[in-house]
Amino acid sequence: MAEFAFLIELKAKPGKETEVEAFLEKEASLVKDEPGTLTWHGSKVEGEPGLYRVFDSFVDEAAGEAHMAGPAGQEFVERADDLFIETKVLRLQVVAYK
């Protein structure tokens, strides 16, 4: 059961869309073995060039913090200035799920 999630809004720097998509694919491979990460989705927003979202859910807030401190979270911090003109991280308490 998911108790905690992140919704991350990303605006790619012009011309970096291909790099962003490759970066998101790599991020997905980094989180696959995280025991507390239940879901991870990287998406491109239709009709909004360069706009991406990442939604990931966790068993609890501690697992979310472990994710951010782990390889995927650290790579995101290291690459963000190169790839994005805007990032916004929303911390979510899950109140309903399927």
C-alpha distances in whole Angstrom, upper triangle without the diagonal:
4,6,9,11,15,17,21,24,27,30,32,36,38,39,36,33,34,33,30,29,29,28,24,25,25,22,20,22,21,18,17,17,15,13,10,11,8,11,14,17,20,23,26,27,29,33,32,34,32,29,26,22,19,16,13,9,8,6,9,12,14,12,14,17,17,17,19,22,21,23,22,22,25,27,25,27,30,31,30,33,35,33,32,34,31,27,25,22,20,17,14,12,9,11,10,8,9
4,6,8,11,14,17,20,23,27,29,32,35,36,32,30,31,30,27,26,27,25,22,23,23,20,18,20,20,16,16,17,14,12,9,9,7,9,12,14,18,20,23,24,27,30,29,31,29,26,22,19,16,12,10,6,5,5,7,9,12,10,11,14,15,14,16,19,19,21,19,19,22,24,22,24,27,28,26,30,32,29,28,30,27,24,21,18,16,13,11,9,7,9,9,8,10
4,7,11,14,17,20,23,27,29,32,35,36,33,32,33,31,28,28,29,27,23,25,25,22,20,23,21,18,18,19,16,14,11,11,10,12,14,17,20,22,25,25,28,31,30,32,30,26,23,20,17,13,11,8,6,5,5,7,10,10,10,13,14,14,16,18,19,22,20,19,22,24,23,24,27,28,26,30,32,30,28,30,27,23,20,17,14,11,9,6,5,7,9,9,12
4,7,10,13,17,20,23,26,29,32,33,30,28,30,28,25,25,26,24,21,22,23,19,18,21,19,16,17,18,15,14,10,10,10,11,12,15,17,19,22,23,26,29,27,29,27,23,20,17,14,11,9,6,5,7,5,5,9,8,7,10,12,12,13,16,17,19,17,16,19,21,19,20,24,24,23,26,28,26,25,26,23,19,17,13,11,8,6,5,5,9,11,11,14
4,7,10,13,16,20,22,25,28,29,26,25,26,25,21,21,23,20,17,19,20,16,15,18,17,14,16,17,14,14,11,9,9,9,10,11,14,16,19,19,22,25,24,25,23,20,17,13,10,7,6,4,6,9,8,8,11,10,7,10,12,11,12,15,16,18,15,14,17,19,16,18,21,21,20,23,25,23,21,23,20,16,14,10,8,6,5,6,7,11,12,11,14
4,6,10,13,16,19,22,25,26,23,22,23,22,18,19,20,18,15,17,18,14,14,17,16,14,16,18,15,16,13,11,12,10,9,11,12,14,16,17,20,23,21,22,20,17,14,10,8,6,5,7,9,12,11,10,12,11,8,10,13,10,10,14,15,16,13,12,15,16,13,15,18,18,16,19,21,19,18,19,16,12,10,7,6,5,6,9,10,13,15,14,17
4,7,10,13,16,19,22,24,21,19,21,20,17,17,19,17,14,17,18,15,15,18,18,15,18,20,18,19,16,14,14,12,10,10,10,11,13,13,17,19,17,19,17,13,10,7,6,5,7,9,12,15,15,14,16,15,12,14,16,14,13,17,17,18,15,13,17,17,14,15,19,18,15,19,20,18,16,17,14,11,8,6,5,7,7,11,11,15,15,15,18
4,6,10,13,16,19,20,18,16,18,17,14,14,17,14,12,15,16,13,14,17,17,15,18,20,18,20,18,15,16,14,11,10,9,10,12,12,16,18,16,16,14,11,8,5,5,6,9,12,14,18,17,16,18,16,13,14,16,14,12,16,17,17,13,12,15,15,11,12,16,14,12,15,17,14,12,13,10,7,6,4,6,9,10,14,15,18,19,19,21
4,7,10,13,16,18,16,14,17,16,13,14,17,15,13,16,17,15,16,20,19,18,21,23,22,24,22,19,19,17,14,12,10,10,10,10,14,15,12,13,11,8,6,5,7,9,12,15,18,21,21,19,21,20,17,18,20,17,15,19,20,19,16,15,17,16,13,14,17,15,12,14,16,13,10,11,8,6,5,6,8,12,13,17,18,21,21,21,23
4,6,10,12,14,12,11,14,13,9,11,14,12,11,15,16,14,16,19,19,18,21,24,22,25,23,20,21,18,15,13,10,10,9,10,14,15,11,11,8,6,5,6,8,11,14,17,20,24,24,22,23,22,18,19,21,18,16,19,20,19,15,14,16,15,11,13,15,12,9,11,12,9,7,8,6,5,7,9,11,15,17,20,21,24,25,24,26
4,7,9,11,10,9,13,12,10,12,15,13,13,16,18,17,18,21,21,22,24,27,26,29,27,24,25,22,18,16,13,12,10,10,13,13,10,9,6,5,6,9,11,15,18,21,24,28,27,25,27,26,22,23,25,22,19,22,23,22,18,17,19,17,14,15,16,13,10,11,12,8,5,6,5,7,9,12,15,18,20,24,25,28,28,28,29
4,6,8,6,6,10,9,7,10,12,11,12,15,16,16,18,20,21,21,24,27,26,29,28,25,26,23,19,17,13,12,10,12,14,14,11,9,5,6,8,11,13,17,19,23,26,29,29,27,29,27,24,24,26,22,20,23,23,21,18,18,18,16,13,14,15,11,9,10,9,6,4,6,7,9,12,15,18,21,23,27,27,30,31,30,31
4,6,5,7,11,10,9,12,14,13,15,18,18,18,21,23,23,24,27,30,29,32,31,28,29,26,23,20,17,16,14,15,17,16,13,10,7,10,11,14,17,20,23,26,29,33,32,30,31,30,27,27,28,25,23,25,25,23,20,20,20,17,15,16,15,12,10,9,8,6,5,5,8,11,14,17,20,24,26,30,31,34,34,34,35
4,6,7,10,11,11,13,15,15,17,19,20,21,23,25,26,27,29,32,32,35,34,31,32,29,25,22,19,17,15,15,16,15,12,9,7,11,13,16,19,23,25,29,32,35,35,34,35,33,30,30,31,28,26,28,28,26,23,23,23,20,18,19,19,15,14,13,11,9,9,9,12,14,18,21,23,27,29,33,33,36,37,36,37
4,6,8,9,10,12,13,14,16,18,19,20,22,24,25,26,28,31,31,35,34,31,32,29,25,22,19,17,15,16,17,16,14,10,9,12,14,18,20,23,26,30,32,36,36,35,36,34,31,31,32,29,27,29,28,26,23,23,23,20,19,20,19,15,15,14,11,9,11,12,14,17,20,23,26,29,31,34,35,38,38,37,37
4,6,5,6,9,10,10,12,14,15,16,18,20,21,23,25,28,28,31,31,27,29,25,22,19,16,15,13,15,17,17,14,11,8,11,12,15,17,21,23,26,29,33,33,31,32,30,27,28,28,25,23,25,24,22,19,20,20,17,15,17,16,12,11,12,9,6,8,10,13,14,18,20,23,26,28,32,32,35,35,34,35
4,5,5,6,9,10,10,12,14,15,17,19,20,21,23,26,26,30,29,26,26,23,19,17,13,12,10,12,13,14,12,8,6,9,9,13,15,18,21,24,27,31,32,30,31,29,26,27,28,24,23,25,24,22,19,20,20,17,15,18,17,13,13,14,12,8,9,12,13,14,17,19,22,25,26,30,30,33,33,31,32
4,5,5,6,9,10,11,13,14,16,17,19,21,22,25,26,29,29,26,26,23,20,17,13,13,11,14,15,16,15,12,10,12,12,15,16,20,22,25,28,31,32,31,32,30,27,28,28,24,24,26,24,21,19,20,21,17,16,19,18,14,14,16,13,10,12,15,17,17,20,22,24,27,28,32,32,35,34,32,33
4,5,5,6,9,10,11,12,14,16,16,19,20,23,24,27,27,24,25,23,19,17,13,14,13,16,18,19,17,14,11,13,12,15,15,19,21,24,26,30,31,30,30,28,25,26,25,22,21,23,21,18,16,17,17,14,13,15,14,10,11,13,10,7,10,14,15,16,19,20,23,25,27,31,31,34,34,32,33
4,5,5,6,9,10,10,12,14,15,17,19,22,22,25,25,21,23,20,16,14,10,11,10,13,15,17,14,12,9,10,9,11,12,15,17,21,23,27,28,26,27,25,22,23,23,19,18,21,19,17,14,15,16,12,11,14,13,10,10,12,10,6,8,12,13,13,15,17,19,22,24,27,27,31,30,29,30
4,5,5,6,9,10,11,13,14,16,17,20,21,24,24,21,21,18,14,12,8,9,9,12,14,16,15,12,10,11,9,11,11,15,16,20,23,26,27,27,28,25,22,24,24,20,19,22,20,18,15,16,17,14,13,16,16,13,13,15,14,10,12,15,16,15,17,18,21,23,24,27,27,30,29,27,28
4,5,5,6,9,10,11,13,15,16,19,20,23,24,21,22,19,15,14,11,12,12,16,18,20,18,16,13,14,12,14,14,17,18,21,23,27,28,27,28,25,23,24,23,20,19,21,19,16,13,16,16,13,13,16,15,12,13,16,14,11,14,17,18,17,20,20,23,24,26,29,29,32,32,29,30
4,5,5,6,9,10,11,13,15,17,18,21,22,18,20,17,14,13,10,12,13,16,19,21,19,17,13,14,12,13,12,15,16,19,21,25,25,24,25,22,20,21,20,16,16,18,16,13,10,12,13,9,9,12,12,9,10,13,11,9,11,15,16,15,17,17,20,22,23,26,27,30,30,28,29
4,5,5,6,9,10,11,13,16,16,19,19,16,17,14,10,9,6,9,10,14,16,19,17,16,13,13,10,10,9,12,12,16,18,22,23,22,23,20,18,19,19,15,15,17,15,13,10,12,13,11,9,13,14,11,12,15,14,11,12,16,16,14,16,15,18,19,21,23,23,27,26,24,25
4,5,5,7,9,10,11,14,16,19,19,16,17,14,11,10,8,10,12,16,18,21,20,18,16,16,13,13,11,14,14,17,19,22,24,24,24,21,19,21,20,16,17,19,16,14,11,14,15,13,12,16,16,14,15,18,17,14,16,19,19,18,19,19,21,22,23,26,25,28,28,25,25
4,5,5,6,9,10,13,14,18,19,16,17,15,12,12,10,13,15,19,21,24,22,21,18,18,15,15,13,15,15,18,19,22,24,23,23,20,18,19,18,15,15,16,14,11,9,12,13,10,10,14,14,12,14,17,16,14,16,20,20,18,20,19,21,22,24,26,26,29,29,27,27
4,5,5,6,9,11,12,15,15,13,14,12,9,10,9,12,15,18,21,24,22,21,18,17,14,13,10,12,11,14,16,19,20,19,19,16,15,16,15,11,12,13,11,9,6,9,10,8,8,12,12,11,12,16,16,14,15,19,18,16,17,16,18,19,20,22,22,26,26,24,25
4,5,5,6,10,11,14,14,11,12,10,7,8,8,11,14,17,20,23,22,21,19,18,14,13,10,11,10,13,14,17,19,19,20,16,15,17,16,12,13,15,13,11,8,11,14,12,12,15,16,15,16,19,19,17,18,21,20,18,19,17,19,19,20,22,21,25,24,22,22
4,6,6,8,10,13,15,12,14,12,10,11,11,15,18,21,23,27,25,24,22,21,18,17,14,15,13,16,16,19,21,21,21,17,17,18,16,13,15,16,13,11,9,12,14,12,13,17,17,16,18,21,20,19,20,24,23,21,22,20,22,22,23,25,24,28,27,24,24
4,6,7,8,12,13,11,13,12,10,12,13,16,19,22,25,28,27,26,23,22,18,17,14,15,13,15,15,18,19,19,18,15,14,15,13,10,12,12,9,7,6,9,11,10,11,14,15,14,16,20,19,18,20,23,23,20,21,19,21,20,22,23,23,27,27,24,25
4,6,5,9,10,7,9,9,8,10,12,15,19,22,25,28,26,26,23,22,18,16,12,12,10,11,11,14,15,16,15,12,11,13,11,8,10,12,9,8,6,9,12,11,12,15,16,16,17,21,21,20,21,24,23,19,20,17,18,18,19,20,20,23,23,21,21
4,6,8,10,8,9,9,8,11,13,17,20,23,26,29,28,27,25,24,20,18,14,14,11,12,12,14,17,18,17,13,14,16,14,11,14,15,12,11,10,13,15,15,16,19,20,20,21,24,24,22,24,27,26,23,23,20,21,20,21,22,21,24,23,21,21
4,6,9,8,10,11,11,15,17,20,24,26,29,33,31,31,28,27,23,21,17,17,14,14,13,14,16,17,16,12,14,15,12,11,14,14,11,11,11,14,16,16,17,20,21,21,23,26,26,25,26,29,28,25,25,22,23,22,22,23,22,25,25,22,22
4,6,5,8,10,11,14,16,20,23,26,29,32,31,31,28,26,22,20,16,15,12,11,10,11,13,14,12,9,10,12,9,7,11,12,9,10,10,12,14,15,16,18,20,20,21,25,26,24,25,28,26,23,23,20,20,18,19,19,19,22,23,20,21
4,6,8,11,12,16,19,22,26,28,31,34,33,33,31,29,25,22,18,17,13,11,9,9,11,13,12,8,11,13,10,10,13,14,12,13,13,15,17,19,19,21,23,24,25,28,29,28,28,31,29,26,25,21,21,19,19,19,18,21,21,19,20
4,6,9,11,15,18,21,25,27,30,33,31,32,30,27,23,20,17,14,11,9,6,5,8,9,8,5,7,10,8,8,12,13,12,14,13,14,17,18,18,20,22,23,24,27,28,27,27,30,27,24,22,19,18,16,15,15,15,18,18,16,18
4,6,7,11,14,17,21,23,26,29,28,28,26,24,20,17,13,11,7,6,5,7,9,10,10,7,7,10,9,7,11,13,11,13,11,12,15,17,16,18,21,21,21,25,26,24,24,27,25,21,20,17,16,14,14,14,14,17,17,15,16
4,7,10,14,17,20,22,25,28,28,28,26,24,20,17,13,11,7,5,5,7,10,12,13,10,10,14,13,11,14,16,15,16,15,15,19,20,19,21,24,24,23,27,28,26,26,28,26,23,21,18,17,15,14,14,13,15,15,12,13
4,7,10,13,17,19,21,25,24,25,23,20,17,14,10,8,5,5,7,10,12,14,15,12,11,15,14,12,14,17,16,16,14,15,18,18,17,20,22,22,21,25,26,23,23,26,23,20,19,16,16,15,14,15,13,16,15,12,12
4,7,10,14,16,19,22,21,22,19,17,13,11,7,6,4,7,9,12,14,15,16,13,11,15,14,11,13,16,14,14,11,12,16,15,14,17,19,18,18,22,22,20,19,22,20,17,17,14,15,14,14,16,15,18,17,15,15
4,6,10,12,15,18,18,18,16,14,10,8,5,5,6,9,12,16,18,18,19,16,14,17,18,14,15,18,17,17,13,14,18,16,14,18,20,18,17,21,21,18,18,21,19,16,16,14,15,15,15,17,16,19,18,16,16
4,7,10,13,16,15,15,13,11,7,6,4,7,9,12,15,19,20,20,21,19,16,19,19,15,16,19,18,16,13,14,17,15,13,16,18,16,15,18,18,15,15,17,16,14,14,14,15,16,17,19,19,22,21,19,20
4,6,9,12,12,12,11,9,6,5,6,8,11,15,18,22,23,23,24,22,19,22,22,19,19,22,21,20,16,17,20,18,15,19,20,18,16,19,19,15,15,17,16,14,15,15,16,18,18,21,20,22,22,20,20
4,6,9,8,8,8,6,4,6,9,12,15,18,22,25,26,26,28,25,22,24,25,22,21,25,24,22,19,19,22,19,17,20,21,18,16,19,18,14,14,15,15,14,15,16,17,20,20,23,23,25,24,23,23
4,6,6,8,8,6,6,7,11,13,16,19,23,26,27,26,29,27,24,26,27,24,23,27,26,25,22,22,24,22,19,22,23,20,18,20,20,16,15,16,15,14,15,16,17,20,20,23,22,24,24,22,23
4,6,8,10,8,9,11,14,16,19,22,26,29,30,30,32,30,27,30,31,27,27,30,30,29,25,25,28,26,23,25,27,24,22,23,23,19,18,19,18,18,18,20,20,23,23,26,25,27,26,24,25
4,6,9,9,11,13,17,19,23,25,29,33,33,33,35,33,30,32,34,30,29,33,32,31,27,28,30,28,25,27,28,25,23,24,23,20,18,18,18,19,19,22,22,25,25,29,28,29,29,28,28
4,6,6,9,11,15,17,21,24,28,31,32,31,33,31,28,30,31,28,27,30,30,29,25,25,27,25,22,24,25,22,19,20,20,17,15,15,14,15,16,19,20,23,24,27,27,29,28,27,28
4,6,9,12,16,19,22,25,29,32,33,32,34,32,28,30,31,28,27,30,29,28,24,24,26,23,20,22,23,20,18,18,18,14,13,13,13,15,17,19,21,25,26,29,29,31,31,30,30
4,7,10,13,17,20,23,27,30,31,29,31,29,26,27,28,25,23,26,26,24,21,21,22,20,17,19,19,16,14,15,14,10,9,10,11,12,14,17,19,22,24,27,28,30,30,29,30
4,7,11,14,17,20,24,27,28,26,28,27,23,25,26,23,21,25,25,23,20,19,21,19,16,18,19,16,14,15,15,12,10,10,10,10,12,14,16,19,20,24,24,26,26,26,27
4,7,10,13,17,20,24,24,23,25,23,20,22,23,19,18,22,21,20,17,16,19,17,14,16,18,15,13,15,15,12,10,12,10,10,11,12,14,17,18,21,21,24,24,23,24
4,7,10,13,17,20,21,20,22,20,17,19,20,17,16,20,20,19,15,15,18,16,13,16,18,16,14,16,17,14,12,14,12,10,10,10,11,13,14,18,17,20,20,19,20
4,7,10,13,17,18,17,19,16,13,16,17,13,13,17,16,16,12,12,15,14,11,14,17,15,13,17,17,14,13,16,14,11,10,9,10,12,13,16,16,19,19,18,19
4,7,10,14,15,14,17,14,12,15,16,13,13,17,17,17,13,13,17,17,14,16,19,18,16,20,21,18,17,19,16,13,12,10,10,10,10,13,12,15,15,14,15
4,7,11,12,12,14,11,9,12,13,10,11,15,14,15,12,12,15,16,14,16,19,19,17,21,22,20,19,21,19,15,14,11,11,10,10,12,11,15,15,13,15
4,7,8,9,12,9,8,11,12,10,12,15,15,17,14,14,18,18,17,19,22,22,21,24,26,23,22,25,22,18,16,13,12,10,9,10,9,12,12,11,12
4,5,7,8,6,6,9,10,9,11,14,14,16,14,14,17,19,18,19,22,23,22,26,27,25,25,27,24,20,19,15,14,11,10,10,9,13,13,12,14
4,7,8,6,8,11,11,11,14,16,16,18,17,17,20,22,21,23,26,26,26,29,31,29,28,31,28,24,22,18,17,14,12,11,10,13,13,12,14
4,5,5,7,9,10,11,13,15,16,19,18,16,19,22,21,22,25,26,25,28,30,29,28,30,27,23,21,17,15,12,11,9,9,12,14,14,16
4,5,5,6,9,10,11,12,14,17,16,14,17,20,19,19,22,24,23,26,28,27,26,27,24,20,18,14,13,9,9,8,10,13,16,16,19
4,5,5,6,9,10,10,12,16,15,14,16,19,18,19,22,24,23,26,28,27,27,29,26,22,20,16,16,12,13,12,14,17,19,19,21
4,5,5,6,9,10,10,13,13,12,15,17,17,18,21,22,22,25,27,26,25,28,25,21,20,16,16,13,13,13,14,17,18,18,20
4,5,5,6,9,10,13,11,10,13,15,14,15,18,19,19,22,24,23,22,24,21,18,16,12,12,9,10,11,12,16,18,17,19
4,5,5,6,9,12,12,9,11,14,14,14,17,19,18,21,23,23,22,24,21,18,16,13,13,11,12,13,15,19,21,21,23
4,5,5,6,10,10,9,11,14,14,14,17,19,19,22,24,23,23,26,23,20,19,16,16,14,16,16,18,21,23,22,24
4,5,5,8,7,6,9,11,11,12,15,16,16,20,21,20,20,23,21,17,17,14,15,13,15,16,17,21,22,21,22
4,5,8,7,4,7,9,9,9,12,14,13,17,18,18,18,20,18,15,14,11,13,12,14,16,18,22,23,22,25
4,7,8,6,6,10,10,10,12,15,15,18,20,20,20,22,21,17,17,15,16,15,18,19,21,25,26,25,27
4,6,6,6,9,10,11,12,14,16,19,20,20,20,23,22,19,19,16,18,17,19,21,22,26,27,25,27
4,6,5,6,9,10,10,12,14,17,17,17,19,22,21,18,19,17,20,19,21,23,24,28,29,27,28
4,5,5,6,9,10,11,12,15,16,15,16,19,18,16,16,14,17,17,19,21,22,25,26,25,26
4,6,5,6,9,10,10,14,15,15,15,18,17,13,14,12,14,14,17,19,20,24,25,24,26
4,5,5,6,9,10,13,14,14,15,18,17,15,16,14,17,17,20,22,24,28,29,28,30
4,5,5,6,8,11,11,12,13,17,16,14,16,15,18,19,22,24,25,29,30,29,30
4,5,5,6,9,10,10,10,14,13,10,12,12,15,16,19,22,23,27,28,27,28
4,6,5,8,10,11,11,13,13,10,12,12,15,16,20,22,24,28,29,29,31
4,6,7,8,10,11,14,14,13,15,15,19,20,23,26,28,32,33,32,34
4,6,5,6,8,11,12,12,14,15,19,20,23,27,28,32,33,31,33
4,5,5,6,8,9,8,11,12,16,18,21,24,26,29,31,30,32
4,6,6,7,9,9,13,14,18,21,24,27,29,33,34,33,35
4,6,8,11,12,15,17,21,23,26,30,31,35,36,35,36
4,7,9,10,14,15,19,22,24,28,29,32,33,32,33
4,5,7,10,13,16,19,22,26,27,30,31,30,32
4,7,10,14,17,20,23,27,28,31,32,32,34
4,7,10,13,17,19,23,25,28,29,29,31
4,7,10,13,16,20,21,24,26,26,28
4,6,10,13,16,18,21,23,23,26
4,7,10,13,15,18,20,20,23
4,6,10,12,15,17,18,21
4,7,10,13,15,16,19
4,6,9,11,13,16
4,6,9,11,15
4,6,7,11
4,7,11
4,7
4
